[in-house]
Amino acid sequence: MKKIKFYVSSFFMVAMISLLFTNCSNNDSSQTSKVTIRMVDAPGDYDEVNVEVLDVLIKDNSNTDDQGWISIGDKTQVGEGKIYNLLDLTGGVNVLLADNDVPSGYLGQVRLLLGDENTIVLKGSTNAIPLKTPSAQQSGLKLKVNQTLEAGKSYEFLLDFDVKNSVVKAGNSGNYNLHPVIRVSTKENTGGIKGVIISPSPFPTDFVVLVSIPIEGGTITTFMKIENGMFQLNGVPTGVYTVTLDPGATSIYATKTIENVVVINGAITDVGDQSFVLKP
């Protein structure tokens, strides 16, 4: 597996980030905040979806053009981009893309810079099909954050990569394009839901459970991990939810719902062990 490519030196990064945030009112450039960025996956109907991540960059909104982007990726790793199978990032699993101290102040946008070694493997296949990513290859995917970073505090941003809506088949050509759809949330302003599916036991090899909740403007989804039955929904706004556990229309087991699940900011609500019953 390739290593992440980083091309800005640590000294240059710190100096430029300091300049980036000087326009923030009442901001002391000696004060810093910790920014952590992780990536998770919303599921798609594939065996693999592999994306190459080159870097993570940030900027405020003082530059109305496309200047002022600063790398905050892990500078301990040198080389080319790192490839992640997004379908491994379920059941509470995530990957750390960046973990850095930055000057406190206003953070406007995050950019996820992708490489061109992106592929998918269709269900039941062993062949990797290239994913064309024209826009991501050129400049990276820009994500609005609009967060004021207070001195001495830590901020964890979660990039939820929506595979289902990100992979697009190009007509009948057999080609596929990657148009990344990513939802950004913060640990401080959202919570989560986790649990463990314990039946049927042992799980059939083709047992796939889609876990979902409705939110304003869409749905948050994940897959159960076949290895241990665990699931976790991240970036959930504060509220009361109905969690749906769907083993699929062709399954002999009935869909299950968990009512009145309360989520609060900064906490993970545990719904405990969950069992399926046979369809009537």
Phi and psi in degrees as a GROMACS rama.xvg file:
@    title "Ramachandran Plot"
@    xaxis  label "Phi"
@    yaxis  label "Psi"
@TYPE xy
-77.4034  156.814  LYS-2
-93.418  155.994  LYS-3
-67.6459  137.475  ILE-4
-90.8352  124.78  LYS-5
-128.128  133.515  PHE-6
-127.78  13.3756  TYR-7
-120.61  127.979  VAL-8
-69.0231  156.628  SER-9
-60.9261  -42.4812  SER-10
-62.9524  -46.0238  PHE-11
-61.8934  -40.2466  PHE-12
-61.6413  -48.3766  MET-13
-63.3996  -43.2203  VAL-14
-62.5555  -44.2596  ALA-15
-71.199  -37.3798  MET-16
-63.792  -38.1968  ILE-17
-58.6477  -44.6635  SER-18
-64.6948  -34.9525  LEU-19
-59.4834  -35.2618  LEU-20
-105.073  7.71379  PHE-21
-68.118  -18.3973  THR-22
-78.4175  -6.76881  ASN-23
-75.5645  132.395  CYS-24
-67.6876  144.356  SER-25
52.9972  32.9569  ASN-26
-104.426  126.089  ASN-27
-93.0713  118.125  ASP-28
-64.3822  -14.7372  SER-29
-80.1937  -12.5774  SER-30
-90.0666  138.844  GLN-31
-129.705  162.219  THR-32
-129.784  150.704  SER-33
-93.4183  130.981  LYS-34
-117.78  122.547  VAL-35
-117.925  133.684  THR-36
-125.072  124.402  ILE-37
-122.492  157.871  ARG-38
-123.533  135.163  MET-39
-129.392  179.395  VAL-40
-127.128  137.473  ASP-41
-96.0449  132.71  ALA-42
-69.3402  159.144  PRO-43
-140.989  162.654  GLY-44
-88.5597  65.7308  ASP-45
-138.911  164.291  TYR-46
-82.5714  -33.6768  ASP-47
-147.243  145.355  GLU-48
-135.532  105.456  VAL-49
-104.774  126.139  ASN-50
-122.994  142.865  VAL-51
-99.3681  118.952  GLU-52
-101.976  122.068  VAL-53
-92.5798  -40.0146  LEU-54
-168.944  166.23  ASP-55
-124.816  132.279  VAL-56
-128.807  157.43  LEU-57
-133.422  161.584  ILE-58
-161.743  160.758  LYS-59
-90.4163  -164.93  ASP-60
-106.36  14.258  ASN-61
-70.1389  -29.3856  SER-62
-92.7691  112.259  ASN-63
-78.0369  -15.5515  THR-64
-90.7049  -160.946  ASP-65
-98.7781  30.3159  ASP-66
-101.89  166.848  GLN-67
92.7325  8.33509  GLY-68
-76.485  133.842  TRP-69
-123.821  131.806  ILE-70
-73.5593  135.146  SER-71
-125.38  16.3192  ILE-72
-66.1252  168.937  GLY-73
-69.5912  106.523  ASP-74
-78.3817  -1.5335  LYS-75
-78.7535  -14.2415  THR-76
-106.38  129.058  GLN-77
-124.65  140.676  VAL-78
137.945  -151.442  GLY-79
-91.0528  178.687  GLU-80
-62.5322  157.732  GLY-81
-100.86  136.556  LYS-82
-101.53  129.469  ILE-83
-118.296  135.531  TYR-84
-85.1536  108.915  ASN-85
-60.3927  -27.5966  LEU-86
-74.8623  -6.81686  LEU-87
-80.6542  -14.4546  ASP-88
-95.4166  58.1751  LEU-89
-129.445  173.805  THR-90
64.7182  28.357  GLY-91
91.0485  -0.67892  GLY-92
-81.4035  138.437  VAL-93
-143.433  169.679  ASN-94
-121.44  142.979  VAL-95
-86.8399  119.403  LEU-96
-99.7268  -29.3645  LEU-97
-157.886  144.825  ALA-98
-153.673  97.1351  ASP-99
-144.88  152.199  ASN-100
-86.519  131.407  ASP-101
-131.323  155.782  VAL-102
-58.5063  138.42  PRO-103
-65.233  152.913  SER-104
146.274  -160.083  GLY-105
-87.7698  127.369  TYR-106
-111.324  116.835  LEU-107
-91.8255  -48.0582  GLY-108
-140.416  155.62  GLN-109
-121.469  139.913  VAL-110
-119.819  126.234  ARG-111
-98.4661  112.601  LEU-112
-94.9272  116.16  LEU-113
-101.535  151.484  LEU-114
-89.5202  -164.064  GLY-115
-110.992  6.11624  ASP-116
-96.6586  62.8267  GLU-117
-109.771  134.482  ASN-118
-142.864  161.793  THR-119
-128.32  154.803  ILE-120
-122.207  118.11  VAL-121
-70.45  159.669  LEU-122
-55.6  129.988  LYS-123
77.7229  4.64566  GLY-124
-110.923  164.061  SER-125
-118.532  0.378408  THR-126
-91.5715  130.951  ASN-127
-86.746  124.142  ALA-128
-102.657  129.073  ILE-129
-61.5547  142.832  PRO-130
-107.668  117.843  LEU-131
-80.7947  130.386  LYS-132
-130.959  68.7115  THR-133
-58.9998  -46.5241  PRO-134
-71.628  -40.6731  SER-135
-66.3581  -36.045  ALA-136
-65.7749  -33.6976  GLN-137
-75.0863  -49.373  GLN-138
-140.758  -8.62751  SER-139
91.5148  160.13  GLY-140
-87.4614  121.158  LEU-141
-92.0028  129.42  LYS-142
-124.699  124.37  LEU-143
-75.3303  132.419  LYS-144
-114.84  -53.2133  VAL-145
53.0598  60.4558  ASN-146
-126.421  130.009  GLN-147
-86.8705  121.61  THR-148
-91.2174  116.949  LEU-149
-87.4994  144.446  GLU-150
-59.6121  135.817  ALA-151
81.5152  -3.14635  GLY-152
-100.84  158.62  LYS-153
-109.504  141.303  SER-154
-129.397  125.944  TYR-155
-112.487  117.366  GLU-156
-102.959  136.48  PHE-157
-114.398  123.358  LEU-158
-99.8825  108.275  LEU-159
-94.718  105.167  ASP-160
-85.0123  110.089  PHE-161
-84.3366  91.5862  ASP-162
-62.1854  -43.2523  VAL-163
-55.1889  -41.9299  LYS-164
-96.22  -2.86791  ASN-165
-93.9853  -27.2281  SER-166
-98.0983  121.459  VAL-167
-124.329  126.12  VAL-168
-76.9391  134.111  LYS-169
-89.5656  81.1801  ALA-170
59.8799  -137.54  GLY-171
-102.494  17.9265  ASN-172
-76.7611  -17.0189  SER-173
84.4342  0.43444  GLY-174
-93.0276  156.553  ASN-175
-131.23  142.154  TYR-176
-113.989  149.033  ASN-177
-108.162  111.674  LEU-178
-117.566  86.8918  HIS-179
-55.8422  129.104  PRO-180
-115.835  113.779  VAL-181
-130.868  131.434  ILE-182
-101.492  128.871  ARG-183
-103.62  132.817  VAL-184
-140.533  164.95  SER-185
-118.627  146.355  THR-186
-62.0879  -34.2096  LYS-187
-69.4497  -29.8208  GLU-188
-106.833  4.36348  ASN-189
-142.051  172.352  THR-190
-127.997  -154.563  GLY-191
-157.861  170.964  GLY-192
-134.23  130.301  ILE-193
-134.055  163.009  LYS-194
-173.729  -179.079  GLY-195
-135.679  126.905  VAL-196
-89.0799  124.689  ILE-197
-111.811  -7.20083  ILE-198
-139.897  151.294  SER-199
-72.3867  151.391  PRO-200
-128.72  128.054  SER-201
-73.2114  160.357  PRO-202
-70.1744  136.109  PHE-203
-59.6418  150.812  PRO-204
-62.7878  -25.5942  THR-205
-101.891  18.8759  ASP-206
-79.7355  113.258  PHE-207
-123.612  123.561  VAL-208
-117.24  122.123  VAL-209
-93.8847  122.403  LEU-210
-105.424  130.664  VAL-211
-151.08  155.454  SER-212
-138.484  145.647  ILE-213
-82.8875  139.662  PRO-214
-130.296  169.577  ILE-215
-61.8733  122.485  GLU-216
85.5338  7.50926  GLY-217
166.052  -152.712  GLY-218
-142.175  142.041  THR-219
-102.707  128.277  ILE-220
-134.227  158.721  THR-221
-157.83  170.173  THR-222
-103.701  150.048  PHE-223
-69.2817  142.803  MET-224
-79.5802  120.23  LYS-225
-64.4041  -25.4108  ILE-226
-68.4828  -34.2355  GLU-227
-141.285  1.31408  ASN-228
78.4709  2.9171  GLY-229
-78.0458  149.806  MET-230
-144.797  155.255  PHE-231
-154.32  127.082  GLN-232
-99.2307  125.684  LEU-233
-110.876  163.001  ASN-234
64.8638  37.7681  GLY-235
-91.7174  122.187  VAL-236
-62.3094  153.245  PRO-237
-55.1983  135.271  THR-238
162.029  -171.242  GLY-239
-118.637  129.051  VAL-240
-129.759  158.574  TYR-241
-107.842  119.35  THR-242
-93.3203  130.357  VAL-243
-107.971  128.7  THR-244
-110.461  107.852  LEU-245
-114.493  110.541  ASP-246
-82.5844  1.62406  PRO-247
104.912  152.492  GLY-248
-64.3877  -29.4751  ALA-249
-90.0891  -2.62357  THR-250
-73.5171  152.197  SER-251
-81.0703  -5.80042  ILE-252
-101.371  146.815  TYR-253
-82.8935  147.762  ALA-254
-63.2526  140.694  THR-255
-118.646  143.792  LYS-256
-121.667  146.278  THR-257
-118.329  114.662  ILE-258
-88.7755  157.3  GLU-259
54.3726  49.5415  ASN-260
-89.8163  117.034  VAL-261
-93.0047  129.974  VAL-262
-121.191  133.589  VAL-263
-124.709  158.063  ILE-264
-60.877  137.175  ASN-265
76.8939  8.75841  GLY-266
-133.119  152.666  ALA-267
-107.108  118.87  ILE-268
-83.7206  125.194  THR-269
-97.7996  115.947  ASP-270
-90.5216  1.79365  VAL-271
76.0447  -159.5  GLY-272
-77.4006  138.386  ASP-273
-129.377  137.179  GLN-274
-119.04  149.492  SER-275
-100.635  152.366  PHE-276
-118.905  159.246  VAL-277
-68.0003  149.616  LEU-278
-64.1176  145.205  LYS-279
